[in-house]
Amino acid sequence: MYQQRQAAATPLAQVGHPTASAPVSGLSWGDSLYDRLLAQRIIVLGQEVNDEIGNKLCAQMLLLAAEDPDADIAMYINSPGGSVSAGMAIFDTMNLISCDVATYAMGMAASMGQFLLTAGQPGKRYALPNAEILMHQPLGGVGGSESDITIQADRLRRMKRRMASLIAEHSGQTPEQIALDSERDRWFSASEAKEYGLVDHVITRSSETSGTNPTNPGN
């Protein structure tokens, strides 16, 4: 979803604190799973996109880029979408850092989740075989005075054009085609998303990735 739109999905988990620690062998109950993933340069968007998770993901990417500006970051996405502003903060940070951000769709990458999936490094955008991808236009509540409604409607139109332009840039489709296809909910299977240009590869094993080991992106 963009903004207030909800899609049916169970949040996977929130990303852990943006603190990396040296990886250690073995796994104990006292370990923070997401901190351990972060130490392997893996970050997870497993919930609705909002300011809290957006800030955490941005902080994690900035930290990982400072630690090694050349090593890839793997972002796993299982999200119903959410806030455009929070999603754009994540998107801008992905482009700000020098690291390649490889993206992986698992479960569902809907709306802003689809946008971030497609915004991954070209050639390193993956979908697991049973992932579903949803693309649609940004939606928002409009209320208040007549003047406020006009302002909000103009902002929504600008947002729609901007999102269509960015998705077109990353998918190879035209902005006009994206605008047409996202006018209503457009669902893609993993293979359909690849054919459309939203992802580059459909994978069933980590060994099928090109240049990035999703279980250890630094390799």
C-alpha positions in Angstrom: 0.0 0.0 0.0 1.0 3.6 -0.4 -0.1 5.7 2.6 -3.3 4.5 4.2 -3.9 1.5 1.9 -3.8 -1.9 3.7 -3.0 -5.2 2.1 -3.5 -8.6 3.8 -0.2 -9.8 5.2 1.3 -10.9 8.5 4.3 -8.8 9.4 7.4 -10.9 9.4 9.3 -9.0 12.1 10.7 -5.6 12.8 14.3 -5.0 12.0 16.6 -5.0 15.0 18.5 -2.1 16.4 21.0 -0.6 13.9 24.0 -1.9 15.7 26.4 -4.4 14.0 28.5 -6.9 15.9 31.2 -9.2 14.7 29.7 -12.5 13.5 30.4 -15.5 15.8 30.0 -19.2 15.2 27.0 -20.9 16.6 23.6 -19.5 17.6 22.3 -19.2 21.2 18.9 -18.1 22.5 20.5 -14.9 23.8 21.6 -13.7 20.4 19.6 -11.0 18.6 18.7 -12.6 15.2 18.4 -9.3 13.4 21.7 -8.0 14.8 23.4 -11.1 13.6 21.9 -10.7 10.1 23.0 -7.1 10.1 26.6 -8.3 10.8 26.3 -10.3 7.6 25.1 -7.2 5.7 21.5 -8.5 5.5 18.6 -6.2 6.4 14.9 -7.1 6.4 11.8 -5.1 5.6 9.1 -7.5 7.0 6.3 -5.2 7.9 4.3 -2.1 6.8 6.5 0.7 5.7 6.4 3.5 8.3 8.7 6.2 9.7 10.1 3.9 12.4 11.1 1.0 10.1 12.2 3.5 7.5 14.6 5.2 9.9 16.0 1.9 11.0 16.6 0.7 7.5 18.3 4.0 6.5 20.5 3.9 9.6 21.4 0.3 8.9 22.4 1.0 5.3 24.4 4.0 6.4 26.2 2.0 9.0 27.0 -0.8 6.6 28.2 1.6 3.9 30.5 3.3 6.5 31.9 -0.1 7.5 32.6 -1.3 3.9 31.6 1.0 1.0 32.2 -1.6 -1.6 30.4 -4.7 -0.2 26.8 -5.4 -1.2 23.9 -5.2 1.1 21.0 -7.7 0.8 17.5 -6.4 1.6 14.8 -9.0 2.0 11.2 -7.7 1.5 8.0 -9.1 2.8 5.8 -6.1 3.1 2.2 -4.9 2.3 3.6 -1.4 1.6 3.0 1.8 3.5 4.1 5.4 3.7 5.4 7.1 0.6 7.6 9.5 2.5 9.2 6.7 4.6 9.6 4.6 1.5 11.2 7.4 -0.4 13.7 7.9 2.5 14.7 4.3 2.1 14.9 4.7 -1.7 17.1 7.8 -1.5 19.4 6.2 1.0 19.8 3.1 -1.3 21.0 5.6 -4.0 23.0 7.7 -1.7 25.4 5.0 -0.5 28.1 3.5 -2.7 27.2 -0.1 -1.9 25.0 -2.1 -4.2 21.7 -3.0 -2.6 20.4 -6.3 -3.8 16.7 -6.8 -3.2 14.8 -10.1 -2.6 11.0 -10.5 -2.6 9.7 -13.2 -0.4 6.0 -13.7 0.5 4.6 -10.4 -0.7 6.1 -7.2 -2.0 3.2 -4.9 -2.4 2.9 -1.2 -3.3 5.8 0.5 -1.6 7.3 -2.9 -1.0 7.2 -3.4 -4.8 8.7 0.0 -5.4 11.7 -0.8 -3.2 12.1 -4.2 -4.7 12.3 -2.8 -8.2 14.7 0.0 -7.0 17.4 -2.5 -6.1 20.7 -2.7 -8.0 20.0 -3.6 -11.6 20.9 -7.3 -12.1 20.6 -8.0 -8.4 16.8 -7.9 -8.0 15.4 -11.3 -7.0 12.1 -12.9 -6.4 11.6 -16.2 -4.7 9.3 -18.5 -6.7 6.2 -18.1 -4.6 6.5 -14.4 -4.0 3.6 -12.1 -5.1 4.2 -8.5 -6.2 1.5 -5.9 -6.3 1.8 -2.6 -8.1 -0.8 0.2 -7.9 -1.0 4.0 -7.8 -0.4 5.9 -4.5 -3.5 6.4 -2.5 -4.1 9.0 0.3 -7.0 10.3 2.4 -8.3 13.7 1.4 -10.2 15.9 3.8 -10.5 19.4 5.3 -11.5 22.6 3.6 -12.0 23.0 -0.1 -8.5 24.6 -0.4 -6.9 21.8 1.6 -8.5 19.2 -0.6 -7.2 20.9 -3.7 -3.7 21.1 -2.2 -3.8 17.4 -1.2 -5.2 16.3 -4.6 -2.4 18.2 -6.4 0.2 16.6 -4.2 -1.3 13.1 -4.9 -1.2 13.8 -8.6 2.5 14.8 -8.4 3.2 11.8 -6.3 1.5 9.5 -8.8 3.5 10.9 -11.7 6.8 10.7 -9.8 6.2 7.1 -8.8 5.3 6.1 -12.3 8.4 7.8 -13.6 10.7 6.0 -11.1 9.2 2.6 -11.7 9.5 3.1 -15.4 13.1 4.0 -15.0 13.9 0.9 -13.1 11.7 -1.5 -15.1 12.2 -0.5 -18.7 8.5 0.2 -19.2 7.3 3.7 -20.2 5.8 6.0 -17.5 2.5 5.9 -19.5 2.4 2.2 -19.4 3.2 2.2 -15.6 0.4 4.7 -15.0 -2.0 2.6 -17.0 -1.1 -0.7 -15.4 -1.2 0.8 -11.8 -4.5 2.5 -12.2 -6.0 -0.6 -10.4 -4.3 -3.3 -8.4 -1.9 -5.2 -10.7 -0.7 -8.5 -9.2 2.4 -10.3 -10.6 3.7 -13.8 -9.9 7.5 -14.0 -9.6 7.9 -15.0 -13.3 5.5 -12.3 -14.4 7.4 -9.7 -12.4 10.6 -10.8 -14.2 9.0 -10.6 -17.6 7.6 -7.1 -16.8 11.0 -5.8 -15.5 10.3 -5.5 -11.8 12.9 -8.1 -10.9 15.9 -9.6 -12.8 15.8 -13.2 -11.5 13.5 -15.8 -10.0 15.6 -18.0 -7.7 15.0 -21.1 -5.6 18.6 -21.4 -4.2 21.0 -18.8 -2.9 23.6 -20.3 -5.3 21.6 -18.9 -8.2 22.3 -15.3 -7.3 24.7 -13.3 -9.6 27.6 -11.8 -7.8 25.9 -11.7 -4.4 25.6 -14.4 -1.8 22.4 -13.6 0.0 23.5 -15.4 3.1 26.7 -13.4 3.2 26.6 -10.4 0.7 30.1 -9.4 1.6 31.5 -12.4 -0.3 
